[in-house]
Structure formats: structure tokens, C-alpha cells
């Protein structure tokens, strides 16, 4: 019996070969999805021209071979191998999308032999061998596959139909561009717009705190009266009255001394890594993924595990790797001072090694690769400065995870001051480190752990509970509330992962938590890039800001079709897909239900009477948001017509369908020298990607665009106005007609 094993990617195939040899059969990798869904016009030629139409075929969109990368060759290799096989083992990722990637190949090629499933979340030899010793019949995962098909088909129908509808109905006359609508894309725009409006509408408030010097037998220190936000002092006269009462007041101190400990932070998944790199070095989400991907599969590197991770835990099998990894890393210059001779292993969801937390997850946390420790130094010599910086961060995170808790002694001092017959509490806090523990791995670098106490700390003199002290030199400090910060790409990725915070319904909040937000680790950076390409998001330094068009689109959709900007829509979809997985719903009925909702929204957008959205592009190439790359249409169609993507990947980039877009060529970056960071593996530098040059703008055509003519005909039919040949043939005349009748 000949058996073929299909993996999701080449790295999986390599790990399986190392763990299994050829005992189960030949191993061939896919490259993510080797297939795409047919484009609308490949199903129905009438759908080639954009219009407000529900793009739902009678059955399902068929699959077509995808031609990106090495996909054609890999599909051909699998097709040829299947001819001599009567059994297949799918070893793709164990989540819904992984099931789709493997099974759609067999469905497309019409394989009718026996199919089994290997399920594993880590790619170490023991985990892989255990998974292959417990193979499952693939038909047991048929509901998971059908849920994935429903998600894929529904996204195509929903996103493409509404993108075309929004572009045809909301785009300002005479302007170019595509208004991309997507189940993930549009709520992401909403998150940024809501924050921008919160900032613009924010009204700062003045408030006051009172500080005084306390003198006890052992010495002096500062005490502060700083009520929590809901009780802040907003009347300066009240603050000054408290200061007067504190001046010269003597009384007993309430002293509490506690020995506390703090566990190390969780390991990194991709969103946490993107957030940290964005905050610390100003990297975009895409830049973080690019550098991590190079560390993962760059020639002669392969220093970290799979970077598109969606969990912050390791499997319990990986406990066995701890001595080898910790030993190798502490032989590096930056970590040689650390003593990890007795690693601390923390199990369960409160720790770092937890099988239960990885159930249904395809990839564990991002950690150093245990398989390359023998020639670690030579691999490190191949790294760029940014790669060294990111690898050092991942190493610090791993080492911290197996080091002891940080232990400290916290002293809290309180004194009551009577003001108008009521006690007002002054407070001081001091902290003495007892054992640095895991913090030694970070040195002076920031950590990704929970923040320490927000109040100011100081070195306190020896104090005993109940001893007397006297306050003097009180002063009133004026403060002002601050607006929340804008998002950078890293914090926006974090907000997408935690999009439940923007949902009020408790059931939807819980389901969105389970789904880990909107988008996936692999697609969120592309979604942000797509919003910038379409001039819906721009940049102010490292901060993301909505463009006027982005804000206008958000306001229009929030008023007319709030479902489109609500992250809770993803939770509703996930609930419907859950019904498919557990057998309580047919996947075709779920597709039909989502298509019906898309049809309803098309009607809403067609009937919208709000202002048109001006993307700010007139007669030239479609320009992206500030700081992003710019795109020129090469279509022979008229300049104003929306370009029709030729492939599914092109649709993701140009139209705004949520999903992966083609990789852009990597640019070389010259980093400037910087001093070593404590705990680093060598000198590193921050390198900001250069902004790509804008192509020259095309000259405005004398003839009106196809879109202008189509819109003019629509207005003429609707309003019973005669349409002259001049309007149809002359750009300026057509523009005047639109300006006159479009309002």
C-alpha cells in the first residue's frame, strides 16, 4: 500500500522527514493554499463588469490552481504522486484552515483512496511520532472541513459583493479608487476611526494631587494624596484646603510590609511580538513578520520556530528541550551572566507549558529552534542588525520563562489627615528587590510582562507600624487628563486580536475571545497594508490615522450599515461555523444565510443618500495612504474604472478581500550602528524601511471615464434627464453633468 503524506509547508515536510524517515510513506509539502476560488467572472461572464450585485453562484465557487510562488509545481508533484497511492495522510496544520488546505487538494484532484489525519501542534520529533502513532480517519474531520469551506465561500461572496457595491455607490463622481469592504478589513478601519474620534472629542480635565514631606525617626520621605480617577480632586480650592490641613500634621503611620513575587511574562505569539516591536522600535507589523520569517526560514538561519504563531504556550513535550536551549543560549556573550542550571518549569495555563491551552491551535509560541544549537554561532554571524535584535528578544523571553520568579519586598505607608472632620489618606510605596529572578534576562530592557505598580516608588527609611511622623512642606500639583494614544501597527494588531473589547453583547464578546479576535496572525499585517493602499488609513510618524476618506466611509457605514463596521460580525459568523463543526447546521445553509445578509446590505448601500466618499485620487494612479507603497493600474480599461483583479491574490491586494496578498520583493536595508543592548547577542541597530518612490501621475484623459459615463447614464435614467452626446464624449461636460445632477 503506497502512502503519500501532505504537509502545509516545506518546513513541516522537513521536520516530518527528520522525525519519521520514510516509514509511513513519501512526504510532499503544499505552500499554503495551492488552490484559489474562481473569480466571479470565471463563474458568470456577466459579473466581469462591476455593479451592485450579489456575487453568489448557484452552487459553490469552484477551486482553481493558484499560480503564485512554487504552487503550480507543488500541485503537479502531489497530483503525480497520488496516481500511485491508495492512501494519504494529511499532516497540515490542525486548525480549520489547515484542514481546508489539505483536503481541498484531494477534493480538487478527485482522490478516492483512504485518507487519515495526523494532528500535532509542535514539530519536535516526539510530538510528530506520537501524532502518527494515533492517526485518525479523515472523515471524522469532515465537519471541520465543511466549516472551513463555508468560511471561505462566505468571505468571497460577502467581501467581493460589498466591495463592488460600495465602490459603485459610495465613491465620489470623477474620482478613482476602490472602497474595500471586508468582514475583517472594515471593522479594523472602525477601530482606528473610533480612537481618532475619541481623541478629537476628548476634553482634557484639570485635577490636583497633594504631596508632602513626612518625617519619622528613621528619616524623611514623600507622601501623596492621589485619589483614584473617579474621585479625583477637580477643585483647586479643595486641594489647597487639604494641603493646609497636612502642613504640620502629626500622627501614626500605618505600615504594611509584604514579600511579593512576580512570574515571568508569557512567551510571544505573533501579535504580541508585533506589538512589542512596534512600541519599542517603531516597526510596522509587516516588518516584524518579515524579520521573523527570515529568522525562521532564511538560508543558513532557521533560528526560531514558526513565526505566525497564535498561542503563547509550549507543549509539555517541549519541557525536555529546556536544558539544551538554555545551555546553548547562556554560552552566548549576551546571556553568559545568567545562571539557569536549575530551570523552573511552569505548567498549566498560568505557566508556559500547557497541552490543554494548545487544543485546536496549530502553532505554539515563538521560541529558539532547538534543532540548530550545534552551530549557533555561525548562524548568528549571518544575521542583520534587525535580525539580531529580534532574535535576542525571543531568546530573552524564553530564558525568562524558565527562570525563577522576581521577588521583592513592598512597603506601603498610609497616614490619615483630618480635613473638615473626614480622614484624607496620604500614601507612599517603596519596593526593595530581593531576587531578580527572570528580570535578569532582560537587564535594563523593557519586558512584556504585567506593568509594575503605577504609583511612584521611592527608597523608604526604616519604618514600623504605628510610629509617629509629621508632614511638612505640602504642595499642590496640577495635572491634566490625557487623551488615549493613537494606534501604531503593533498596537492595532493587538486591538484586532482583542476586538471583543469593542463588542457589548456578552455572548459575542466571549465567542470573539475564543476566536482570538478578527483576522489571523498571518493576515492582520496585510489587512492594515490594504487599508493604507486604499487611502483609508495614513500615518503620522509611527501612528496610524484615518484619512478624511477613511473617516467619511466609517461614518457613512456606521449610519447606514453598522454590521459592516462591527467586530461582532465575526463572532456571529464563528457561532454559525461552530454549528457546522458540531453537526447542528449544514454548511451550505450557513453560506446561504451570510449571502442573504450580504444581499440585504447591498440594498442598504444602493439606497444610501449620504455624502459620497472621496478617496482623493483624480485621473492618476491609485495612491496609497501616506507612508505606504503606491500602485499604478496597468489595465487597458478607462482610468476611472475599477481594475478587475486577475487572480485571487490580486483581489486581496487591489480590492481588499481579507486574506493573504502577494509578497512584495524585500528591499535591502542599511542599518546605522548602535550600542549593544543588554542581553543582546551582538551590536544591533534600528532600521526604518525607506518609503518607496511614487510613480509619476498620468495625465488626465480628454474623454470621460467608463465609470463617469455609467454614472451619468444612471442619473439620467433615474431623473428623466436627457443625456447629450457631448456629456458622453467630453470629460469636462460629463463632470459638469455629474456635479449638477448627483446631489
N, C-alpha and C positions, 0 to 999 in steps of 0.2 A: 504493500500500500504506500504510494508516494504521497508525501505531505508537503505542503507549502505553508510557511509562516509569513504573515504580512504584518509589518510594523508601521507605525505612523511616520517615522523619520529615520534617517540614516544612523543617528546616534543610538536609537533603540536597537536597530539591527546589529550594530557593532557590540553593544552590551549583551545582547542575546547570544551572539556567536561566542563571546568570551565565556559566558556562563554555561551554555548548553552544548557547544560544539555542533555537530551535525546529527545528534542522537534523535531529534524529533523531525528533522527534515530541512529542506532548503529555506533560507531566510532572505526575504526581499523587502526593501523599505518603500513606502509611499513618500510623498513630500507634502504632508498635509492633505488637503483635498486634491486628488488627481482629476476630479470631475467638477464641472460647474453646472448650474442650471441654465437651460436655454434662455436666450434673451427673448423679450416679448415678441419682437418681430420675427423671430425664428419659429414661433408658435402660430402667430397670426400676422400676416403681412400688413393688415390694416393698422396694427399697433406701431408701425415704424414711425408714423407721424405723431408727435406729442400732442395729447389732448387730455381733458379731464375725464379719463376713462378708467374703470376698474379693470386692471390687467390680470384677470383670473381666467385661466383656460378651463375647458370643460372637465378635464381630469387634473393631472398634476403636470407641472413643468418637467419635461424630460431632462435627463442628465446628458451632458456633452463632455468630451475630453477637454481638459484645460491645457493650454499650450505654454504656460509660464514656466520659467526655470527649466528643470530637467523632467518635468511632469510627463511629457509625451514619451520619453524613453523609459521612464519607470513604469508607466501604464503598459507599454508594449512588453516589457520584461515580465510583468505579472501575468499578462494575457497569454504569453507564450508558455510560461511555467504551468499555468492552470490546465493547459491541454494534456499534460502528462500526469495530472494529480487527481486523486479521488478524495482527498481530504485537505482542508485548510484550517489552520489555527490563526485566528485573529489576535494579534498582540498589540493593537493600537491602544491609545490612552483609554482608561476605564470609565471615562465620563460619557455623557450623552453625545458630545461631538466626536469623540474618539470612536464610539460605536458606529456613527454615521460614516466616518471616513473609511473604515474598513469594510463595512457591509455594503455601502453603495457601489464599491468596486465589483463585488461579487454579483450584485443585482444587475449592474450595467452590463457585465460580461456574460451574464446568464449561467453562472456556475451552479450546478445542481448536485454536487457531491456533499459529503459530510463536512460540517463546519463546527469547530469548537472554539472556545473563548478562553484566553489567558488574561487574568485580571491582576494588576500589580500597580502600586503607587511609587515604589522606589525601584531603582535599576541596579542594585547591588546583586552579585551572583546568588546569594542565598535567597533573597526575595524572589528573584526570577525563577530559580529552580523550584521553590515552594509553589509558585503560581502554576508552573507547568505540571507539577505533580497533582494539582487539583483543578484540572481543566473542566469547564462547564460546557454543556451543549449550547451552541449559539442561539438556538431558538428560544431559550429561556430569557434572552435579552431582546427578543423581538419588540416588546413594548417600548423599551428604551430607544431602539432604532426608530420606531414609528413616531415617538415624541420628537426625536431629532429631525425627522422628515417634516413633521408639522411645523416646527420652529423655522426650518429653512424655507419652506414654501410660503409660510405666512409672512416672513420677513420680506421675501421677494415681492409678493403681492402688495403688502402694506406700504413698504418703503418706496418702491418704484411708482406705484399708482399715485401716492400722495406727493411725491417729489414732482412728478409731471403736472399734477393738478395745481400745486402751489406755484410752480413756475409759470404756468399759463394764466392763472387767475390773479396772482398777487404781485407779480413783477411789474414795475412801473413801465409804462409805454416808452419805447425808444431806448430802453436800456438792455444790456446783456447780462448773462449770468444764469446760474441755476440755483433755485431755492431748494436745498436738500432737506428733505423730511425723513426722519428715521425714528424707529422705536427707541433707540439709544441716543442718536445724534441730537434730536430736538430737545429732550429733557436735559441733556448736557448743556446746551445753549441756555436753557431755562435756569440752570443752577448758577451760571455766571451772571446772567441778567438780573436775577433776584438779588444777588450780592451787590451788583452795581447799583441797583435801585435803593437797596438798604443803605449803601454808603452815601448816595446823593440825598436821600431823605433824612439822613442821620442829623440830629440836632444835639450838639455836644452840651453837656450839663456840667457846671462847676460844682465841685464838692470839696469838703475840707476834712483834714485829719489833724490831730493834735499830737505833738511829740514833746517829751520832757526828759530831763536827765534824772535818773534815780540813783541815789547814793546810799549804799549799805556798808556794813562793816568791812567787807572784802574789797570794795571798790565801787566805781560808777559804771553805769550802762544806760542805754536809751530805752524808754518805754513809749509805746504808741497807742493812741486810741483811734482805731480804724474800723468802724462798723462794716458789716457785710453790705453788698450793693443795695439790697432792699431797704437798709436802714441808714444809708449814707447821710452825712450832715450836709445839707444844701444851703443852710443859712449861716453866713459868716458870724453873725452876732452870737448864734448858739455855740459855734466853735470857740469864739473868744471867751464866752462865759465859762466853758469847760477849762480853757487854759488858765483863766484867773483862779478857778477853784483848785486846779492842780498845783499852782505856784505855792510852794512851801508846805504842801500837804504831806503829812507823815502817817504811816500806817503799816500793818503787817503785809508781808509778801506771801502769796500762795505759790509754792514752788513744787513742780512735778518733774521728776526725773524718770525717763523711760529708756530702756535699751531696746532699740528697734533694729529691724533688718529689712533689706530690700532685695528681692530676687532679680536676676538679670532680665533684660528685655527679651521679647520673643525674637526668634530668628526672622530673617527677611523673606517675604514673598515679593513679587514684582511691584505691586502698588506701594508697599512700604519702602522699598528701595528707591522707587521713583520719587516718592515724597521726600525722603531724606536727601537725595542728591539734588533735588530742586531747591530745598531750603538751604542746604549747606554750600552748594557750588553753583547754583543758578542753572543747572542742567534742565533741558526740556525732557519730557517723558520719553520722547523718541530717542534722544541722545543717551539716556540711561540704558534703554533697551539695546541700543546699538553697541555700546561698550560692553554690556553684559553678554550679548550674543557673541562678540568677538572673544571674550574670555572663555566662553563655553565651547565654541567650535572653530575658533581661529586656528590656522595652520601652526602646529607646534605649540599650542597653548592648552586648550581643554582643561582649564584650571578650576572651573566651577561646575556645579550641577545645572540642570535645565533652568534657564532664567525666567521663563514665562510661568513661574510658579504661582499657585493660588492658595497655598497653605503656609503656615508659619511653624509647622511641626515636622519632625522626622519620624520615620517608622522605628519601632522598637528594635528591629533587626540591626539598625544602624548604630546602636549603642556599641557594638563590637568594633566599630571604626574609630571610636573616640581616641584610644591611646595612640594609634598610628597618626591620625591627623594632628592631634595636639602636639605629639612629639616632633613631627616634621615642621610644624609652624614655629614652635619655640626654638628651633635651631636657626630660624631666620633672624637677621640682625634686629629688626624692629620688635620682636617678641621674646628675645632671649632672656629678658629680665623676669619673665613670668614663671611661676612655679605651678605646674599643673601635673605634678607627679601623682596626685590622687584626684582624678576628675570627679566632679559632682554630677550625678545623673538624676535629672528631674523628670519623672514620668507623669503621664496624665495631662489633662487639658490645662492645668496650672503650670505645667512644666514645658519640656521641649520634645520629648519622645512619647508619642501617643498614637497608637494604631487607630483607636476609635475616632480621633479627630481627623483622620485621613480617609475615612469611609466615604466613597463617592467622589474622591478628589484624585486627579490624575498625577499631580506632581507635588512632591514635598518641598520644604523650604530650600532656599538657595544657600548652599554651603560649599566649602572647598571640596574638590574632587579627590576622593581617596585613592583613585587609580593612577595618579601621576606623581605620587610623592617621591618616587625614587630619583627623578631628575628635575626636582622642583626648581632648583637654582637656574638651570639652563633655560627653562621655560620662562622664568621671571625676567631673564635678560632680553627676551623678545618683546616685552610689553612696552607700550607707550606710557607717557606720564598719567593719562587719564585711566588707562587700564590698571596701572599700579595702584592708583588712588582707590578705584572701586574694589579691586581685589583685597586691598588692605582693610577696607570697610567690612567686607564679607568675612574675612578672617577674624577681625576683632569681634564681630557678632558671634561667630562660632565659639571662639575661645571663651568669651564671656559666659556663654550658655553652659559651659561645663566647669565654671569656677565657683567658688563659694559665694554666698550672699554678701552684700555690702552691709556691714554692721556699724551702727553709730549710736551715740547716746544723745538724746534730745532733752533739753531742759526748757520747760515752759514756765514763765513767771507772770503772775497776774497781780494787779493791785486795784482795789476799788476806790474811786474818788467820788464822794457825795456831791451831786450837783442838783440844787433845788430839791433836796430830800431824796433823790434817787441815785443809786450807785452807777457810775460810769467806769467801764473796765479799761485799764491800760495794760498792755501786754508786751512781752519780749520773748524771743525764742533764740536759743543757742544750740548748736549741734557740734558734737565732737566725734570725728571718725574714730572707730575702734579697729575695724579691719576693712581695708579697701575692697577685698574680695574681687568680684568681677570688674569693678571700676578700674582696676589696674590695667585691664586690657585696653581700655580706651584712653588712659592718660588724661591729657587736657582736652582731647577731642570730645565733641558732644556725643551723647548717647541717644538711642532711640527708645529709651525706657520711659516710664511714667515720670512726669515732672516732680521735682522735689517741692518742698513747701514754698508757696509763692511769697510768703511774707519775708521781710528782710531778716537775715540771721546775723548774729554777732558773737564775739567771744565774751562770755559772761564770767564775772568773778565768782569765787566760791560763795554759794548761797544755800541757806537752809530754810525749810518750810516754816513760816510764821515769823521769821526775823523781821525787825523793823527797817524801814527805808523811808527816805524823804525825796519828794520830787522838787525840781527847781528848773529854772530857765525854760519854761514852756514856750512853744511857738506853734503858730497855726500854719499849716502847709496847704496851699491852694492847689487843687488838682482838677483835671478835666477828663470826662469820659472820652474814649476814643472809638471811632468807627471801626467795624471789623475790617481786617485786611482783605485785599483782593486775592484771588487765587493765582498761584503760578501753576505750571503744568503738573508739578508733583502733587500739590495740594488739591488740584482739581481731580486728578486720578483718585486720590483718597476720598474725595467727596462723591465720586461716581461709585466707588466700592461701598460707601456708606450712605447711599442715596435714600435709605429708609428714613433718614433724619428729615427728609423733605416730604414725608407722607404722614398723614394724620390717622388714617384708618388703622387700628391695631393689627388686624389680620394681615393687611397688605404690608405693614411695616415688618412683621415677623417673617413673612414669606420673602421679602426683599433682603432681609438679613441672611436667610438661608441661601438665597441665590447669589450672595456676595455682590449685591448691587446691580448696576446696569453696565452692560458691556462685559468684556473679559480681559484678563491681563494682556492677552495678545492683541486686542483690538482697540483699547482705550486711547493709546497714543495716536493711532491712525484717525480715530474719530475727531480728536482735537485738531489734528492737522487738516482734516477735511473742512471743519468749521472755519479755519483760518484761510484755506484756499478759496472758500466761497465768500470771503469778505464778511463773514458774520461775527468772527472774533478777530481782534487785533492784539497788539502788545504795547505796553508802556513799560519799557525796560524788561524786567523779568516777569511783570504782572500781566495777566490776561484781562482784556477789557472787551466788552461787546462793542462792535461798531454801531453807528447810528442805524444801519440796516438791520443788524442783529437785534438791537433793542426794539426796533419797529416791528420786525417779524414776531418777536416774542410777545409783544403787546397785542398784536393782531390775533395770534393763535390763542393766547390766554383768554381773549374775549370771545372769539368765535368757536374755537375747538380746543378747550382746555385739556382734553385727553392727550393731545399731541405733545404737550409740554410737561406732562405729569409722569415722574418716575414710577408711580404706582401702576402705570400701564404694564410695565414689565412684570410686576408682581401678579397682575391678573393673568397675563399670558402664562407665567410659570405655574399658576394654580391649574389652568386648563391643561397644560402639558403634564402636570402631576397626575391628572385624571387618566391620561393616556397610559402613563407608566404603570399605574396600579390596575389598569383594565376596566376603569369605570367610564371611559369615553373612547369613541372611535377617533382616530387621528384625522380622518377626513372631515368629520363634523367640527373638529376644532379649527381646521383650516377654513371651513365654510363660515364659521362664526366670526373669525377675525376678518375674513374678506367682507362679510356683511357690515362690520364696523367700519372698515375702510371705505365701503360704498357710501355709508352714511356721512362720513367725514368729507368725502368728495362733494357731496351735495351741499354741505355746510360751507365749504370753501368757495364753491361756484356761486353761492348766494351771498357771499360776504360783500358788504358795502363799505368796508373800512378803507383807509388810505392804502395806496399801492406801495410796495416795498422797492426802494431804490438802492440797488447794490453799488451804485457809484461807478458803473462801468458803461461808457458810452462809445460805441463804434470802434473800440480797440479790443485787444485780447482780454480774456477774463483775468482779472488780477486778484491775487490772494490778499489776505489781511496783512497788515504791517508786520514786517519781520519774517514772513513766510515766503516760500518759493512762488513764482508766478508761472502761469500756464498760458500757452497760446493754442487756439483751436487750429487744427490743420485740415478741418473738414472743408470740402468744396462748397458746402451749403452757405447760404447767406449769413452775414456776420451776426445778425440778431437771433438766428435760430438756435435753440438748444442743441448742442452736439450730441449725437447718438453714440454712446459707448459701444465699441466693437466687441468687447469681452466683458465677462463678469467682473474681472479685476478693474478694468477701465471704468465700469459703472461705479465701483466702490470709490474710486478716486475722483471722478468727474461729477457724478450725480449725487453722491452722498449716501449710498447704501451702507448700512453698518456692516463692517466686516473688514477683511484684510485688503489693503491696496498694494499695488506692485512696489517692490523695494526700489528706492532711488539709489543711484550709484553713490558709494561712500566717497566723501571728499577727504583728502589728506588734511591734517590739521597740525599746525606748528605751534607747540605749546611753549610758553615762556617759563624760564627757570623759576623755581620756588624752593623755599627751605623744606626740609623734611618735616613731615607731620609725626608727632609721637605715635608709635605703634605702626608707622608706615613701613613698607618693605623697601623703600628707597625714595629718592627725591621725586616729588610729584608736582604737577602744576595744573592750574585751572585753564582750560582752553574753551573759549566760546566759539561755536560754529559761525563762520563768516556768512553774512547774508548773501544769497545768490543775486546775481545781477539781473535787473529787469530787462526783458526783451523790448525792442523798440515798438512803440504803438503803431498800429496800422492806420492808414488814412481813412477818413470816413467815406463811405460809398455814396455816389450820387443817387442811386436807386434805393428805395426803401427796403428794409429787410423783410424776409418772409414773415417773420413774426409780426412786424408792424402792419403788413398787408392783411394778414389773417385777423389781427385785432380790429383793424379798420372795417373789414367785411362784417365781422361780428357786431360791431357797434352800429353799422348801417342797417343790418337786418333787424336788430333789436329796437332801434329807434325810428325805423322807417325813413332814413335819410338817404338821399341819392349819393352814390359814390362815383365821382368822376374819374376818367382815365388819368388825369393829372395826379390825383391822390395816389393812384396805384403805381405810378411810374416815377414820381419825383419825391425825393426824401423829404425836402422841406415842406412841400404841400401835404404830404402824408402826416408829418409831425404836427403841422398846424391843425389838421383834421382831428387827430387824436387828442391834442390839447383842448380842442373846443368841445368834443363830444364825450370824452372819457369821464368827466366829472358828473 
